[in-house]
Amino acid sequence: MKLVAYIPVIFTLVGIACTQRSMAQTPGDSTAVCGNLPAPIIKANKTETCAGTPVLLESSSCEGTIIWSNGRTGVAMTSKPNRTTVYTAFCQTNRCRSANSNPVEVAVFIPKTPTIKSSAATVCSGAAVVLSATGCEGAVTWSNSQVGSEITVRPTTTVRYTAICRAASGCISCFADEVTVVVSEVPLIKASRTAICDGESAVLNVDNCAGTAKWSSGGVGKEITVKPSTTTTYTVLCQTESCQTTSAPATIAVGVPNAPIIRVAKTHLCSGEALSLVADGCGGILEWSDGAGVFSPKLGESKSEIVVKPTQNTNYSVVCKTETCRSQPSPAVQILVDPLLRRPIVASEINNTCPFASVDLSSALRSAFSAPGSTFAVYTDSLRTTLPIPVPGSVGEGVYFIFEKTPAGCFSAPAKVTAKLSNCRNSIGVCMGNPPTAEIAADGIENGKYLLKATLGGTATGGRWQSNGTGVFERTDTPKTSYVPSAEDITAKTVTVAYETNDPDSAGPCQRTTTTFLLKLQANPTPNVVGISKYAGEITAGSLATSFVVPYVIVVENMGQNDLTNVQVVDNLDSMLVNGSIIVGRPVWVSGDFTLNDAYTGSGQNTNLLASGQTIKVGQRKKINLNIEIDIARASTNVLYNTALARAEGANGAVCTDASMAGPEADPDRNGSPTDNNEPTVVRLNALPTEADATFVPEGFSPNGDGLNDLFVLKNIPNNLKVSVEVYGRDGALVYKNEDYKNDWDGKRSATDKSGVPVGTYFYLVRLNNGKEFSRFMTVSR
């Protein structure tokens, strides 16, 4: 799939076309022209202006109401013409009007729209393309913020460009018709296997290559078979008549596979209930146990996710297998299964007992529970499609269905009961017959948090969570919450949680109700999880004319519930330098929360970044700041890809690994598993940031009221400087202006005109009172 970059994205705007002249129409009316009523005299504060710039028109010699040719009224009015316009006005008193005033023409100057073209329509990634503009009698500003009638760009993705002409008067032209520069796609490596044992092979294929594929291992062709003896990173160079494009690296890990980790949503099921088991951390074939210690690929057909329906307590584990070797079994996951429940035996019909004006459904039970810890639950339908009756001890007339319910949430078949009411004298009030209640239930485990739910009943409307442990609740004031146990809680294996309802009637007869629940804690509620991400900061000039200093930031995070030891980060810089670029000197350790391995060079055998014995506690994020100087004098492309690997040991000696994700977050989709977020960090060494980039980088904003990016904010402006902002539309018309800007534009045209500017692309000018001026394009979206 080809990706097209827009600099910026160009939208069609609903607005006035770039025309040069119009006539303000005199509005129709039913008054008569009176000869004795003199015509007013009008004038403008300027008769030449740019499109959309305010013009003040004033009138005199009228003792009535001035009506302007654009329908406005008043002695003076401000207009923002987008084209040359002729204004008139007349004076009106009662049913009498004067003749038209003298005409005043305001000439609107719109510079000629430039015509732009590119030297090539299709190029290789990073290749030079010359963009030129003709027909502009002024300064040309391009949509990538470069200025000049001819500029050179080096796009790495398909891009559309446009430009404007800015005349010496300051007026802005319409946007030029954009030109598209198509960039050849980057080849993509697909590996049949990402983990093998010594002596095994893997097949590498390349997509998005229309030419000759040359592999870093020396092979040629769209598909090669490799048999590395150590963990090896491969790249492929796609060569056509006009392009040489290098892929992102692909790594084949060699060695005995690590034991996988099984993830489950819950560990307590009802008989026959389906459960999904997910295995993480295997690049080979998965063999699942059948619950009796026998491993076979048939159970899950070698899939990383299988669905089981155990009818009794069962232990599941999985191994990772390649052609000739296999991992140790994963830590077993025990699934507890509640037995099938008997239908409760109940009385078919029961009545209330005075003075209570309600029926106690518990009195209908004629049998004991069939499973320990069970309670009974009552619904108004046999399929439990409605909410449960919160207080079965106080119900009105009707038909009810009683179920036995286990602590795991399993239900028996329903038993039908009909409740009838007899009239009582001096019946007891509602709060005595329907007191506040709360039913607590565990609702699974998610990322080490125990999910809890309190179902309110009776007259309860809220309450608060408490515990006898030393862990913490996510919130204590909501019926649904989560509890994060402390190390002391996990050692104790249980913690008692309680939910205390509110007092429904304050000083009345009703009282608070407290319900307790014994929460059983797993020794390791979640597997050991390490996540790693990597991104580049602001690139600066290197020591050579063709070198750049790239400041990399590596973030390692403990995303599990067990402290991690023997943490190591492997960053093989050789895999990044596949395009002919070289590293100048040694990587420079700027700062970090770990201890550096002094032997680290990023090359050969010295790719371990950290000293031995590093640790990271639960929930910790540790950063590494590393500067690398790269010389691209002999590089075939200016695009570099880099991936770092993290490895750590957790509880029971289990090893967890992760490959880096581009950006500051190892798990951007927040699903608790960073291993499914692996993208190489990409840097493009085109040119150094300009002064404008260092001062502010506003490329657009979205004034839609969602609280995110709602204002047009200029960054890093010194506090002692005054800032003015002008924003122009595609037709060259001024749509917003503020001569003392305070980072407060929300997309409205002005303080008096609250209409929002349309979605689309705009050109803007920012002037500082120290003489500096910046001009760019930006996108407004909603």
DAUR-V131193 format. One record per pair of residues at least 4 apart in sequence whose C-alpha atoms are under 6 Angstrom apart, sorted by the first residue. I is the first residue (numbers start at 1). J is the second residue. D is the distance in Angstrom with one decimal. If there is no record, write none. Layout:
# DAUR-V131193
I,J,D
I,J,D
This chain:
# DAUR-V131193
4,158,4.5
4,159,5.6
5,158,5.5
5,159,4.4
6,159,5.3
6,160,5.2
7,143,5.6
7,144,5.7
10,761,5.7
11,760,4.8
17,731,6.0
18,731,5.3
20,83,5.0
20,84,5.7
21,83,5.0
21,84,4.2
22,84,5.8
22,85,5.0
23,85,5.1
23,86,5.2
24,69,5.6
24,70,5.5
24,86,5.9
24,87,5.8
25,69,5.4
25,70,6.0
26,69,4.1
27,71,5.9
31,95,5.0
31,96,5.6
32,96,5.3
32,97,6.0
33,96,6.0
33,97,4.9
33,98,5.4
34,96,5.7
34,97,5.8
34,98,5.8
37,98,5.1
38,98,5.8
39,98,5.1
39,99,5.2
39,100,5.9
39,101,5.3
40,60,5.6
40,61,5.0
40,62,5.5
40,101,5.1
41,59,5.5
41,60,5.3
41,101,5.6
42,58,5.6
42,59,4.3
43,57,5.7
43,58,5.6
44,56,5.7
44,57,4.4
45,56,5.5
47,106,4.3
47,107,5.9
48,106,5.6
48,107,4.7
48,108,5.9
49,108,5.1
50,108,5.3
50,109,5.3
50,171,5.1
51,82,4.3
51,108,5.7
51,733,4.4
52,80,4.6
52,81,5.4
52,82,5.1
52,733,4.6
52,734,4.3
53,80,5.3
53,734,5.9
54,79,5.6
54,80,4.6
55,78,5.5
55,79,5.3
56,77,6.0
56,78,4.6
57,76,5.6
57,77,5.5
58,76,4.3
59,75,5.4
62,91,5.8
64,91,5.9
64,92,5.4
64,93,5.0
65,91,5.5
65,92,5.1
66,73,5.5
66,74,5.3
66,75,5.9
66,90,5.8
66,91,4.8
67,73,4.6
67,89,5.5
67,90,5.5
68,72,5.3
68,73,6.0
68,89,4.2
69,87,6.0
69,88,5.3
69,89,5.5
82,733,6.0
83,108,5.0
84,106,5.7
84,107,4.3
84,108,4.5
85,105,5.7
85,106,5.4
86,104,5.5
86,105,4.2
87,103,5.6
87,104,5.2
88,101,5.5
88,103,5.0
89,100,5.6
89,101,5.3
90,98,5.6
90,100,4.8
90,101,5.8
91,97,5.6
91,98,5.2
92,96,5.7
92,97,4.2
110,173,5.5
111,173,4.7
112,173,6.0
113,173,5.3
113,174,5.5
113,176,5.9
114,133,5.9
114,134,5.5
114,135,5.0
114,136,5.2
114,176,5.7
115,133,5.4
115,134,5.3
116,132,5.6
116,133,4.3
117,131,5.8
117,132,5.6
118,130,5.7
118,131,4.5
119,129,5.9
119,130,5.2
121,181,4.9
121,182,6.0
122,181,5.8
122,182,4.6
122,183,5.7
123,183,5.1
124,183,5.5
124,184,5.3
124,243,5.2
125,156,4.4
125,183,5.7
126,154,4.6
126,155,5.3
126,156,5.1
126,637,5.9
126,638,5.9
127,154,5.2
128,153,5.7
128,154,4.7
129,152,5.5
129,153,5.3
130,151,5.7
130,152,4.5
131,150,5.6
131,151,5.3
132,149,5.6
132,150,4.3
133,149,5.0
136,165,5.6
138,166,5.4
138,167,4.4
138,168,6.0
139,165,5.6
139,166,5.1
140,147,5.7
140,148,5.2
140,149,5.6
140,164,5.7
140,165,4.7
141,147,4.5
141,163,5.5
141,164,5.5
142,146,5.4
142,162,6.0
142,163,4.2
143,161,5.9
143,162,5.4
143,163,5.6
143,777,5.5
145,776,5.0
157,183,5.3
158,181,5.7
158,182,4.4
158,183,4.7
159,180,5.8
159,181,5.5
160,179,5.6
160,180,4.3
161,178,5.2
161,179,5.4
162,176,5.5
162,178,4.5
163,175,5.8
163,176,5.4
164,173,5.6
164,175,5.1
165,172,6.0
165,173,5.2
166,170,6.0
166,171,5.7
166,172,4.8
167,171,5.4
172,732,4.9
173,732,4.7
174,730,5.2
174,731,4.4
174,732,4.7
175,730,5.2
186,247,5.9
187,207,5.6
187,208,4.7
187,209,5.4
187,247,4.9
188,206,5.4
188,207,5.0
188,247,5.7
189,205,5.7
189,206,4.6
190,204,5.8
190,205,5.1
191,203,5.9
191,204,4.6
192,202,5.9
192,203,5.2
193,202,5.7
194,252,4.7
194,283,5.3
195,252,5.6
195,253,4.6
195,254,5.9
195,283,4.9
196,200,6.0
196,254,5.1
196,322,5.9
197,254,5.2
197,255,4.8
197,256,5.9
198,229,5.4
200,227,5.9
201,226,5.5
201,227,4.4
202,225,5.7
202,226,5.5
203,224,5.8
203,225,4.5
204,223,5.6
204,224,5.4
205,222,5.7
205,223,4.5
206,222,5.5
209,238,5.7
211,238,5.9
211,239,5.2
211,240,4.6
212,238,5.6
212,239,5.0
213,220,5.6
213,221,5.1
213,222,5.8
213,237,5.7
213,238,4.6
214,220,4.7
214,236,5.5
214,237,5.0
215,219,5.1
215,220,6.0
215,235,6.0
215,236,4.3
216,234,5.9
216,235,5.4
216,236,6.0
230,254,5.2
231,252,5.7
231,253,4.4
231,254,4.7
232,251,5.6
232,252,5.5
233,250,5.5
233,251,4.1
234,249,5.5
234,250,5.3
235,247,5.7
235,249,4.8
236,246,5.8
236,247,5.6
237,245,5.6
237,246,4.5
238,244,5.6
238,245,5.2
239,243,5.7
239,244,4.5
248,641,5.8
257,327,5.0
258,327,5.7
259,327,5.2
259,328,5.3
259,329,5.9
259,330,5.1
260,280,5.5
260,281,5.0
260,282,5.8
260,330,5.3
261,279,5.5
261,280,5.2
261,330,5.8
262,278,5.5
262,279,4.5
263,278,5.1
264,277,5.4
266,444,5.3
267,335,4.7
268,335,5.8
268,336,4.7
268,337,5.9
269,337,4.8
270,337,5.5
270,338,5.0
270,410,5.3
271,311,5.0
271,337,5.7
271,338,5.7
271,339,5.6
272,309,5.3
272,311,5.6
273,309,5.5
274,308,5.6
274,309,4.6
275,307,5.4
275,308,5.4
276,306,5.7
276,307,4.4
277,305,5.5
277,306,5.3
278,304,5.7
278,305,4.3
279,304,5.1
282,320,5.7
284,320,6.0
284,321,5.6
284,322,5.2
285,302,5.6
285,320,5.7
285,321,4.9
285,322,6.0
286,302,4.6
286,319,5.8
286,320,4.9
287,295,5.5
287,296,4.9
287,297,4.4
287,302,6.0
287,318,5.6
287,319,5.4
288,295,5.3
288,296,5.7
288,318,4.4
289,293,5.6
289,294,5.2
289,295,4.2
289,316,5.8
289,317,5.5
289,318,5.9
290,294,5.7
291,314,5.6
291,315,5.2
291,316,5.3
297,301,5.1
297,302,5.1
300,306,5.4
312,337,5.1
313,335,5.6
313,336,4.5
313,337,5.1
314,334,5.8
314,335,5.3
315,332,6.0
315,333,5.5
315,334,4.3
316,332,5.4
316,333,5.2
317,330,5.4
317,332,4.7
318,329,5.5
318,330,5.4
319,327,5.6
319,329,4.7
320,326,5.6
320,327,5.2
321,325,5.9
321,326,4.1
341,412,4.9
342,412,6.0
343,412,5.5
343,413,5.0
345,366,5.2
345,367,5.3
346,364,5.1
346,365,4.5
346,366,5.0
347,364,4.9
348,417,4.8
349,417,5.6
349,418,4.7
349,419,5.9
350,419,5.2
351,419,5.9
351,420,4.9
351,421,5.7
352,358,5.5
352,359,4.4
352,421,5.5
354,424,5.6
355,424,5.7
355,427,4.7
356,427,5.6
356,428,5.6
357,427,5.8
358,394,5.1
358,395,5.2
358,396,5.4
359,394,5.3
359,395,5.1
360,393,4.0
360,394,5.2
361,392,5.5
361,393,5.6
374,405,5.4
374,406,4.3
375,404,5.9
375,405,5.3
376,403,5.5
376,404,4.5
376,405,5.6
377,402,5.8
377,403,5.2
378,388,5.7
378,389,5.5
378,401,5.6
378,402,4.7
379,388,4.8
379,389,5.7
379,400,5.9
379,401,5.3
380,400,4.8
380,401,6.0
382,401,5.9
390,457,4.1
391,457,5.8
391,458,5.5
394,433,5.8
394,434,5.7
397,419,5.0
397,420,4.8
397,421,5.9
398,418,5.9
398,419,5.3
399,417,5.9
399,418,4.5
400,416,5.9
400,417,5.2
401,414,5.6
401,415,5.3
401,416,4.6
402,414,5.5
402,415,5.0
403,412,5.5
403,414,5.0
404,411,5.6
404,412,5.2
405,409,5.9
405,410,5.4
405,411,4.7
406,410,5.2
430,434,5.5
431,435,4.9
431,510,5.8
434,458,5.0
435,458,5.2
435,459,5.8
436,457,5.9
436,458,4.6
436,459,4.6
436,460,4.3
437,456,5.8
437,457,4.8
437,458,5.8
438,454,5.9
438,455,5.4
438,456,4.5
438,457,5.8
439,454,5.3
439,455,5.0
440,453,5.7
440,454,4.4
441,452,5.9
441,453,5.3
442,451,5.9
442,452,4.7
443,451,4.9
443,452,5.3
444,451,5.4
445,449,5.6
445,450,4.7
445,451,5.8
448,525,5.5
448,526,5.5
448,561,5.9
449,482,5.8
449,483,5.6
449,484,4.9
450,482,5.2
450,483,5.0
451,482,4.3
452,480,5.9
452,481,5.4
452,482,5.5
453,479,5.8
453,480,4.5
454,479,4.9
456,460,6.0
462,501,5.7
462,502,5.6
463,500,5.4
463,501,4.0
463,502,4.9
464,476,5.3
464,477,4.9
464,499,5.6
464,500,5.4
465,476,4.8
465,498,5.7
465,499,4.6
466,497,5.8
466,498,5.1
467,496,5.6
467,497,4.3
467,498,5.9
468,496,5.8
469,495,5.7
470,486,5.9
471,484,5.5
471,485,4.3
471,486,4.5
472,483,5.8
472,484,5.4
473,482,5.7
473,483,4.5
474,481,6.0
474,482,5.4
475,481,5.8
485,489,5.6
493,521,5.0
494,519,5.5
494,520,4.6
494,521,5.4
495,519,5.3
496,517,5.7
496,518,4.6
496,519,5.9
497,516,5.7
497,517,5.3
498,515,5.5
498,516,4.2
499,514,5.6
499,515,5.4
500,513,5.7
500,514,4.2
501,512,5.4
501,513,5.4
502,512,5.6
503,511,5.5
503,512,4.8
528,560,5.1
528,650,5.5
529,559,5.1
529,560,4.6
529,656,6.0
530,557,5.8
530,558,4.9
530,559,5.7
531,556,5.8
531,557,5.1
531,658,5.7
531,666,5.2
531,674,5.5
532,555,5.6
532,556,4.5
532,660,4.8
532,666,5.1
533,554,5.8
533,555,5.2
533,660,4.4
533,661,4.5
533,662,5.8
533,664,5.8
533,665,5.8
533,666,4.7
534,553,5.6
534,554,4.5
534,662,5.3
534,663,5.6
535,552,5.8
535,553,5.4
535,662,5.7
535,663,4.9
535,681,6.0
536,551,5.6
536,552,4.4
537,551,5.3
539,549,5.8
539,550,5.0
540,548,5.8
540,549,5.3
541,548,4.8
541,549,6.0
542,547,4.8
542,548,4.3
542,549,5.2
546,631,5.6
546,632,5.9
546,633,5.5
547,630,5.3
547,631,4.0
548,629,5.5
548,630,5.4
549,628,5.6
549,629,4.2
550,627,5.7
550,628,5.3
551,626,5.8
551,627,4.4
552,625,5.9
552,626,5.2
553,624,5.7
553,625,4.8
554,623,5.6
554,624,5.0
555,622,5.7
555,623,4.6
556,621,5.7
556,622,5.3
557,620,5.8
557,621,4.4
558,618,5.4
558,619,5.3
558,620,5.6
559,619,5.8
561,618,5.6
562,618,5.8
563,617,4.5
563,618,5.1
564,615,5.6
564,616,5.3
564,648,6.0
564,649,5.4
564,650,4.7
565,615,4.4
565,648,5.9
565,649,5.2
566,613,4.8
566,614,5.2
566,648,5.5
566,649,6.0
567,614,5.1
567,615,5.7
567,647,5.8
567,648,4.3
568,610,5.7
568,646,5.8
568,647,5.3
569,608,6.0
569,609,5.5
569,645,5.6
569,646,4.6
570,607,5.4
570,608,4.7
570,609,5.8
570,644,5.7
570,645,5.0
571,607,5.5
571,644,4.6
572,602,5.0
572,607,5.3
573,602,4.8
573,603,6.0
574,603,5.5
576,641,5.5
576,642,5.3
577,581,5.5
579,635,5.2
579,636,5.3
579,637,6.0
580,634,5.5
580,635,4.1
581,631,5.6
581,632,4.6
581,635,4.7
582,630,5.7
582,631,5.4
583,629,5.8
583,630,4.6
584,629,5.4
584,630,5.9
587,627,5.8
587,628,4.9
588,626,5.7
588,627,5.0
589,626,4.8
590,625,5.3
590,626,5.5
591,625,5.2
592,623,5.4
592,624,4.2
592,625,5.9
593,622,5.4
593,623,5.7
595,610,5.9
595,611,5.7
596,610,4.6
596,611,5.3
597,609,5.5
597,610,4.6
597,611,4.2
600,606,5.0
600,607,5.8
600,609,5.6
601,606,5.6
602,606,5.8
602,607,4.5
603,607,5.8
638,684,5.6
638,685,5.3
639,683,5.9
639,684,4.6
640,682,5.7
640,683,5.4
641,680,5.7
641,681,5.5
641,682,4.8
642,680,5.3
642,681,5.2
643,660,5.7
643,680,4.9
644,659,6.0
644,660,5.2
645,658,5.9
645,659,4.5
646,657,5.5
646,658,5.3
647,656,5.8
647,657,4.4
648,655,5.7
648,656,5.5
649,653,5.6
649,654,5.6
649,655,4.5
650,654,5.4
658,675,5.5
659,678,5.7
660,678,5.5
661,666,5.4
661,677,5.8
661,678,4.5
661,679,4.8
662,679,5.4
662,680,5.7
662,681,4.7
666,674,5.6
667,674,4.5
689,693,5.7
693,697,5.6
695,716,5.3
696,714,5.5
696,715,4.4
696,716,5.9
699,778,4.6
700,778,4.6
700,779,4.4
700,780,5.5
701,709,5.5
701,712,5.9
701,780,5.4
702,709,5.7
702,710,5.2
702,780,5.7
702,781,4.7
702,782,4.9
703,710,4.0
703,746,5.5
703,747,5.9
704,782,5.0
711,744,5.9
711,745,5.5
711,746,4.8
712,745,5.5
713,743,4.8
722,768,5.8
722,769,5.5
723,740,5.5
723,741,5.4
723,767,5.8
723,768,4.8
724,738,5.6
724,739,4.1
724,740,5.3
724,741,5.5
724,766,5.8
724,767,5.3
725,737,5.6
725,738,5.4
725,765,5.8
725,766,4.8
726,736,5.8
726,737,4.5
726,764,5.5
726,765,5.2
727,734,5.9
727,735,5.7
727,736,5.1
727,763,5.9
727,764,4.3
728,732,5.6
728,733,5.3
728,734,4.4
728,735,5.5
728,762,5.7
728,763,5.2
728,764,6.0
729,733,5.5
729,762,5.0
735,749,6.0
736,749,5.3
747,756,5.3
747,757,5.8
748,754,5.2
748,755,5.5
748,756,4.3
749,753,5.6
759,780,5.2
759,781,5.1
760,779,5.7
760,780,5.4
761,778,5.7
761,779,4.4
762,777,5.6
762,778,5.4
763,776,5.8
763,777,4.4
764,775,5.7
764,776,5.6
765,774,5.8
765,775,4.6
766,773,5.7
766,774,5.1
767,773,4.4
768,772,5.3
